[in-house]
Amino acid sequence: MLRQGTCFLVAALAATKVTPARADHTIVSVKGLTISGGLDIGGDAFYLPNTNFGGGSYALHKSGRYTRNSNTTYGELYGKPMLSAQWDTNWGFSVFGLISAIGSTTLGDGDAESLSQTSGTPRQVTLEDANGGIEIPLRIAGGHQKLIIEGGRQRFQVDDGFLIGKGTYSSGDRGAWWYAPRYAFAGPGVIKFEADSFRADVFMLENNTNNEQDRGYDRPETKFEGFDVTWFRNKPGGKGSSVYEDREAYVTLTYFHVRDANISSTYDYSSRADRNGMNVAALSWGGKPIPIKQLGISKNFTFYGDFVAEENRHSGNGYKSVEAYGMFFEPGYTFSMLPWKPHIFYRYTRFSGNKNPTGTVKRGYDTFFLYDGRRYTYGGYWPGEIVGMYLAPLSDLEIHQIDLTGIPPVHLFKKDDELKVGVHFYDLSLIHTTGMGLKASTNRHISDEVDFTAEYMFDANTSGALAGGVAFAGPSGRALAKSGVPGSEPMPPIHGTAGVMEAYFYKHF
């Protein structure tokens, strides 16, 4: 099987920590035509003492020689210029388009995967968005609706991105592994219907895979088509049909079929099956679904969740079929009557895996186009900034997560800036140790981890954060760290702790 760092990479590349970019500075405005421009920049810095519990992170040189980094230090930078246009025609509909590119690099040792995917100071400029379409306003049964047809390279996300949210990844020569600023799927495109309390999409898309740029670590090329349908309740004054954050409560049904996919040479098929022919269905929900004012539930209680089922009766790669699932359940509560308005949530996440690695039914969960989520900067779907980010697989995995955040009544530079502090705890375990190639007698506990964060938002265009954490290894965590050491290298001492210190910034012009 592949090293667990590589196994996790194909999922971890979906993570990003910033607000989606937009081109919103008007350059030309004449006779219904508006042309706008914008620029995003971002950067980060990391120090990971005792990387991977002492297993280290290995940089592969062209000569085939490895360099081991026991205390990994690296940084990333990216820039994204963008240009958009909209023409409001005299016939009642609008025509729009967007084009953008991303330049990114990784400095220092490269990311802290067991086998680093961004060592050697990679840098590259790639096309990101290149799309166009039409928006047609409708008035059906006295309501307000829109029909939007959009083709080309575009960002597309269902709900918070647990299943679909990330179409391009930033490993290898693309750089910016952790920041992961690329999102776009390739076309043909999406047809969207947006109404007052209902929205639906029909999509035919493919991910942007390039294993020459990504040093062979990209996901399989995947062409898929399907639909999603969402019923929602708006927040006061919100536009939940187009803005996910404006939904006070929602339920979404999603289905897609993979009509074609290749077998990537490095995608971990010891844990996951061939995508070609896969059928995927999901039921997701979130917000404040139970409006009982007398109990304060309508104001303070939230409940999010998602259940994804994967099925394939024509699976290849030595398996006759695929039967896998992934899910999370997340109840939360905001103590709005207390200072700092602390918000706490517990999230239980489970990704199915194989108990019998030599069986004919593949049960390892495939995260497909997972994105770390828009509801939280920290505390998203990646289980921690140490083990979850660099070592643990997102298959055959069980996660208990507790997050506590608060907003102190302080303003650092102006009266409406915001500081949020948080504590994030993660308990990770394998479901079946044999499914990850470990001995059946190995205790399935991977690690406990606690991260501390301070996130600062100057305004909607400027933000940053500092974070630090420590992880404590369990038996499976030590075994995964050992499995990440290249076979040609001597085995270093594996320890019980690992740490992280990190910072990032984001600016939109």
N, C-alpha and C positions, 0 to 999 in steps of 0.2 A: 504494500500500500504506500501511498505518498505520505510524506511527513505531515504532521497535523498542522503545522504552520501554513503549509500550502493548502491543505484542506480548508482551513478557515479563511484564507485569503480570498477565495472566490466569493465568499459571502461578505467579508469585511470591506471589500472595495466599495460596497454600496454606501458606506457611512459618510456623512458629511455633517458639518456643524453650523451651517450658516443659512440665512434667509435666501430664497431664490432670487436671482438677479433679475433686473428689469431695466429696459432702456426708457428713460422718462424725462430727458432734457430735450426740449423742442429745438430742432435745428431749422425746420421749414414748416410753415403753416400757411396754406393758401388754397382757397376754393375747395374746402373740404378735405384737402390732403395735408396730413401731418407726418413729418419725418422726425424721429427722435433718436438720440444716442445716449450711451451710458458706458460706464466702466466699473467693473468689480475688481478689487484686489484683496488678497488674503495671505496670511502667513502663520506659521506655527513653529514651535521649538519644543524638543523633548529630551529628557534624560531618564533612562530606565536602568537604575542600579540592579545588579544581579539579574540581568535579563533572562526571562524564561526559567526562573528558579536556579540559575547557574548554568543552564544548558547553553545559554548565549545565543547570539544571532550571527549567522555565517554569510559572509559576502563571497560570492563566486567570481573568480577572475577568468579572463578569456583563456588563460593557460590551463584552467582546470583546478588551480590551487584555491584553497579557501582561506579567508581571514576571519578569525573568531572575535566578536565584540562581546565581552562579558558585561560591560556597562555601556549600553548603546546611547549615542548622542546623535540627534539629527534634527534638521529643520526643513521646512517646505515653503515655497512661494508660488502664487499663481496670479494671473491677470486675465480678465475676460472683457474685451471690448465688444459692444453690441450695437446694432443699428436696426430700428424698427420703423415701419411705415403703416399708416392707416388712411384709407380713402373712404369718406362717407359720401356715397353716391346720391344722385338725385332720385334714384329709383327705390329708396327706402332700405337698402342694405349696405353693408360695409365690406371692404376688401382690406386685408391686412397681411403683413409679412414680417419675418424676423430673421436676421442673420447674425451669427456671433462666432467667435473663435476663442480658444483657451491656450495660453502658454503657461507651462508649469515646470517646476524643477524640485528635486530633492537634494539637500546638502548634507554633509557629514557622513555618518556611517550608513545611512539608509534606514528604512523601517526596521522594527525589531522582530519581524517574523523569524522563526527558526532558520529558514533560508530567506534572507532579505531579498525582496523583489525590486528594491530601488537603490541598491548600492551603486557606487561609481559616479555619483553626481549626474544623473540623467536629466535631460531637459528636452522639451518638445512643444511645438505649436500644432494644434489640431482644430479642425472644423467642429463646431458644436451645433448650434441651431442653424437650420436653413429650411424655412417653411413658409407657407402662405395659405390663405384660405378666405372664406367668406362668412359673414355673420348676418343672419336674416331674422329680424324681429317678427314675432307672431302674436296674435291675440286669439286664443282658442278658448271658448266658453267664458269669455270676459276676463281671462287671466293674462299674465305677462309671460311669454316664453321666448326662447331663442333657439335657432337651429344654426349650428356652427359646423362647417366642414373644413378640416385642416389637413393638409398633406405635407409630406417631407419630414426632415429631421426635426423632432420636437420633444419637449419634455411632456411626459404623461404619467399620471399618478392616480391610483385608486385609494381614496381615504388617506390614511397616514403612511402608506407605502410598505406595509408589512408583506404584501405579495408583489405588487407592481409599483415601482417608483424609480428604478435606476436602470438605464439602458446602455450606459457607457462607463467604463472603469478606468482607473488611473494608476495602474501598476507599471512595472518595467520602465521602459524608456520614456513613458509619459510623465513619470514622477508624480509628486503630490499624493502619495498613497493614502495617508490619513485624512487629509483635507478632502480629497475625492471630489473636485468641483464639477466633474462631467456627469451629465444626466441623460442626454438626449437618446431617444430611440430613432431608428430610421423608419421610413414610411413602409407601405403607402400612406397610411394616415388614420384619422379618427373622425367620426361623425358624432357630434354632441347635441343632446337636447336638454335644455335647461328651463325649468319651470319654477313656480313659486315654492313648492314643497317636494319637488320630484326632479331627478335628473337621470339621464341614461347616456351611455357611450357605447358605440359599436366601433371596434378597433381592429386593424390589421397592421401589425408592426413587426419589427425585428430589432434585436440588440445590435450595437455597434461593436463588433469583435475584431481585434487585430492582434494576432499572436506574434507578429513580427515586432510591433511596437511594445507589446506587453511581455516580451521575452518568453512566450509560451505559457504564461500563467493566466490568460484571459479565460472567460467562460466559453462554453460551446456556442457557435453561431446558432441562433434560435429564431425561427420565424413562427409567429403565432397569431391567432385571431380569436376574438371573443366579444363579450359584452359585460357591462356592469349596470346595475339599476340601484338607485339610492332614493329612499324616502327620508326626509329630514324635517326638523323643526328649526326655524331661524332664531338666532339671538335677536334682541331688539335692534331694528335697523340693519340687520345683517343680510348678506347675499350668499346664503349657503349653497345655492345652485352652482356657483363658480368659485367660492372661497371656502375651503375646508374648515378653517378656523371660525367661520361664522355660523357653523351648525351647532345649535344647542343640544340636539340629539339626532341620531341617524341610525339607519339600518341599511346595509348594502349587500346585494347578491352579485357575485362575480363568477364568470366562467370563461375559460379559454382552452383552446386546443393547439398543441404544437404540431404544425403541419410539416416542419422540416427542422432538423438539428443535426449538427455533426458531433463527433466524439473528440473533444479537445484532448490533446495528448497529456495534459497535466491536470485536468479536472478529476477530482477524486472519485473514480467509479468503484473503488472498494467500499465507499460509503453511500454513493448515490448511483442511480441507474441511468441508462441512455434516455435522453429527453424525447427523442423522436417518437411521435404518436401519442405523447402524454396528454391526458385530460385532467384539468385542474379546476376545482370549484371551491368557492369560499363564501362564508357568511360572516360579516363583520358588523360591529355596532359600536356606539360610543356616545359620550356626552352625559347629559342628565336625563336618563330615560324615565324616571319615576317622579313626576312633579307633585309631591305631597308637601305642601307648604307648612302644614302643622308640625311636621317633623324636621323641617329645615332641609329636606332632601332636594327640593327643587333648586335650592340655592347653593348647597355645599357638597352634595354627594355626586360623584361621577362613577361611571362603570363603562370601561372599554373592553373590547375583546375581538378575537378573530379565530375562526376555525377553517383550516385549509385541508382539502382532501386531494390526493394525487393518485391517479389510476392509469395504468397502461397495460393492455392485454396483448400488445405486440412488441414487447420490450426486447432489445438486443443485449449485447455485452454479456452473454452467457446466462441471462435471466429470462424466464418465461413471462413474467408479469411484474408490475409495480403496484404496491398498495402502501401508501405512506401518508402521513399527516403532520401538520404543525399547528400549534394553537397558543394563544395566551388569553388570560383573564385578568383584568386589572381594576379592582375597586379602589376608589380614592375618596378623600374627604379634605375639604378646606375649612380650617377653624377661623372663619371670617371675623369672629368676635374677639379674637386675641391679637395682641401686637404682632407685627410681622406677617400676619395672616398665613400661618404655616399650612402647607399642603403635604399630605402624606398619602402614598399609595403602596399597595402590595401587588406585585405582578407574578403570576405563575405562568411559566412558559415551558412548553414541551415540544421537542422535535423527535419524531419517531426514528427508530434505528433497527438494525438487524441483530437478532439474538444469535442466529445461525448464519455465519458469513458464507457458508457453502451451499445454502438453500437455493431454491429456484425462484422464490418470490423476494424481490428487493423492497425493503421497508425503510430504507434510509431517506429522510426528508431532503428535498431539494428546495433551497430558498429562492430560486429563480431570480427575481428582480428586486429583492429586498432593499429597502432604504431605511435609514436609521430613525426616521420619523420627524414630523414637524411640530409635535406637541412639546417636546423637551429638547433642549440642547444637550444636556447630560441626562442620563436615565432613559435613553432610547432603547432600541431593540438589541444593541450590542451589549453583552453582559459584562461590562466593566472595561476600564481603560488599561488593564494589564493583561489578565488572562483571557477575557472575552475578546479583546482586540487582537491579540497576537498568538494565542496558543490553542484555545478550545475550538472544537468543531461546532458548526451549527447544524448538526445532525446527531441523532442518538444522544440527545442532551436534555437535561432537566434543570430549570433555573428557578430559584426562589429569589425574588428581588424586593427590597424595601427602599423607598426614596422619601426623604424629608427635605423640603425646601421652604425658605421663607424670604420675605422682602423687607429688610430693615428700613426704617423711616429716615434714611440718610440720602443726601444728594451730593455727589462729589464735585461736579463742575457746573451744573445748572439745576433749576428748580424742578425740572421734569425728567431728569435722567433716572436710571434705575439700577440698583444693585441687588442681585439675588444670590443667596448662599445656600449650599445644599450638602447633604450627606447621603451617599448612595451605597447600599450593601447588596452583595451578590453571593449566593451560595450555588455553586455549579457542581453537577454530578452527571456522569454518563448513565444512560439507562441500561445498556448492555456493554460491559467492557470488551467482550469478544467481538462486538460489532466494530470496534475501533482497533482490532488487531492485538488487544492486550490479553493477558492470561485471565481465565475465568475466575481465578482466585483473587485477583486484584480488587481491592475495595473500590467502589465506583465513584467516590467523592473526589472531585478535581481540585476545588479550592474554595476558600472564603476570601472575599475582597471588600474593602471599604475605601471609597473615594470621597474626597472633600473638594468642593468647587466654589468658586466665586465668579459669577457672570455679571458683566457690566454692559449696559446698553446706554450709550450717549443719546442716540436717537435711532430711528428706523434704518439709517444708513451707516451707522458706526457702532461696532460692538467688539467685545473681547472677553477673555476669560483666563483664569488661573486655576489649575487643578493639581492635586497630589493624592497619592493613594498607596496602599500596601496590600499585598495578597499573601495568603498563607496556603501552602500547597497541601493537598491530600494525596493519597496513594496514586490515584489515576493521574493527577496533575504531574507528579514526579515521573510517572511512566510516559506521559505525553511529551514532557520536556526531553527525556532520553531519546524518544523516537524521532525527535527533530534534529538530532545530531547526525551529520552525514556519516555514512558507514566507514569512510576512509579516515575519519578523524578520531583521535583518542577521546574517550568519554570523560568529560570534566565532572567534578563533584556537583551533585544536585542538592540544593539547599531547600529550606522550608519557607523562605520568604522571597519576595520580589517587590520592586517599587516603581513609582512613576512620578515625575514632575513635568508639567506641561503648561504651555500658554499658547493662545492664538489670538489673532485679530482679523477683523473684516471691515471693509470700507467700500461703499458704493458712491460713485461720482455721477 
